[in-house]
Amino acid sequence: MTTIVYCHPYEKSYNHGVLQAITDRFTAEGREYDVINLYGEGFNPVLDSANLALYSKGETLDEQVKRYQQALKTTDHIILIFPIWWGMMPAMLKGFIDKVFLKGTVYDTTPEGALMPCLDIEKTTLITTSEEDSEIIGPFMEGYFTPLVLNTVGMNGVKWFNCDHISSGSAAHRNEFLASVLDYLAK
Ligand SMILES: Cc1cc2nc3c(=O)[nH]c(=O)nc-3n(C[C@H](O)[C@H](O)[C@H](O)COP(=O)(O)O)c2cc1C
């Protein structure tokens, strides 16, 4: 089972094109997948006072959070699709992490207080787009987000694809990027 977390507000975006190409391919191949469309589902990314009061107990008042946690628990491949905004993920996806990654379901703590994973996801595919060179985004994606967030909760086997020069680059560059992503996902 593959779970796709899609985070882009605009249906005519390149990111949406990537989502469409992947879901078309999975549907054609009869592969089982689920899409969490954060903007499309009207997810509220704000970890507010009432939810923060429950945070230390690993509880939430948000029914969408419960559904998303269930999806993470039952998936063996997670795909995150999002544009790079200010060198990182959009606030919507950050809010998904803040609200959904809860103690007891997504992570836990050892008696010494260190974080440990509750998830056991063997394959994690990150698909992003940026204007800047991938090398500039790399330290965040590979030096921070992957080891200190994803691996911490048990999202393993991380492979990152970034389509840089998204607007200034050619259509051939974007098509080549999409082909390499689809090729990887076919394996
Ligand atoms: C709020 C905002 C912040 C952005 N910050 C960055 C950035 O830090 N680095 C970068 O390379 N591109 C940045 N961009 C450009 C986006 O990455 C680019 O518009 C997007 O990847 C294009 O894909 P799309 O057509 O699917 O939206 C930013 C765009 C927006 C709207």
PDBQT file of the ligand as one rigid body, heavy atoms in Angstrom, charges set to zero:
ROOT
HETATM    1  C1  LIG A 201       5.951  31.387  -0.974  1.00  0.00    +0.000 C 
HETATM    2  C2  LIG A 201       6.949  30.915  -1.963  1.00  0.00    +0.000 A 
HETATM    3  C3  LIG A 201       8.254  30.715  -1.561  1.00  0.00    +0.000 A 
HETATM    4  C4  LIG A 201       9.200  30.192  -2.446  1.00  0.00    +0.000 A 
HETATM    5  N1  LIG A 201      10.476  29.960  -2.001  1.00  0.00    +0.000 NA
HETATM    6  C5  LIG A 201      11.364  29.378  -2.823  1.00  0.00    +0.000 A 
HETATM    7  C6  LIG A 201      12.670  29.051  -2.354  1.00  0.00    +0.000 A 
HETATM    8  O1  LIG A 201      13.030  29.267  -1.206  1.00  0.00    +0.000 OA
HETATM    9  N2  LIG A 201      13.523  28.449  -3.214  1.00  0.00    +0.000 N 
HETATM   10  C7  LIG A 201      13.178  28.165  -4.505  1.00  0.00    +0.000 A 
HETATM   11  O2  LIG A 201      13.990  27.624  -5.231  1.00  0.00    +0.000 OA
HETATM   12  N3  LIG A 201      11.939  28.454  -4.970  1.00  0.00    +0.000 NA
HETATM   13  C8  LIG A 201      11.031  29.054  -4.163  1.00  0.00    +0.000 A 
HETATM   14  N4  LIG A 201       9.776  29.337  -4.622  1.00  0.00    +0.000 N 
HETATM   15  C9  LIG A 201       9.411  28.912  -5.993  1.00  0.00    +0.000 C 
HETATM   16  C10 LIG A 201       8.650  27.595  -5.948  1.00  0.00    +0.000 C 
HETATM   17  O3  LIG A 201       9.489  26.557  -5.499  1.00  0.00    +0.000 OA
HETATM   18  C11 LIG A 201       8.108  27.287  -7.321  1.00  0.00    +0.000 C 
HETATM   19  O4  LIG A 201       7.189  28.287  -7.632  1.00  0.00    +0.000 OA
HETATM   20  C12 LIG A 201       7.421  25.943  -7.392  1.00  0.00    +0.000 C 
HETATM   21  O5  LIG A 201       8.329  24.918  -7.097  1.00  0.00    +0.000 OA
HETATM   22  C13 LIG A 201       6.857  25.758  -8.779  1.00  0.00    +0.000 C 
HETATM   23  O6  LIG A 201       6.110  24.565  -8.855  1.00  0.00    +0.000 OA
HETATM   24  P1  LIG A 201       4.548  24.640  -9.129  1.00  0.00    +0.000 P 
HETATM   25  O7  LIG A 201       4.366  25.195 -10.519  1.00  0.00    +0.000 OA
HETATM   26  O8  LIG A 201       4.055  23.253  -9.015  1.00  0.00    +0.000 OA
HETATM   27  O9  LIG A 201       3.983  25.575  -8.090  1.00  0.00    +0.000 OA
HETATM   28  C14 LIG A 201       8.831  29.898  -3.770  1.00  0.00    +0.000 A 
HETATM   29  C15 LIG A 201       7.503  30.111  -4.187  1.00  0.00    +0.000 A 
HETATM   30  C16 LIG A 201       6.578  30.603  -3.294  1.00  0.00    +0.000 A 
HETATM   31  C17 LIG A 201       5.142  30.798  -3.746  1.00  0.00    +0.000 C 
ENDROOT
TORSDOF 0
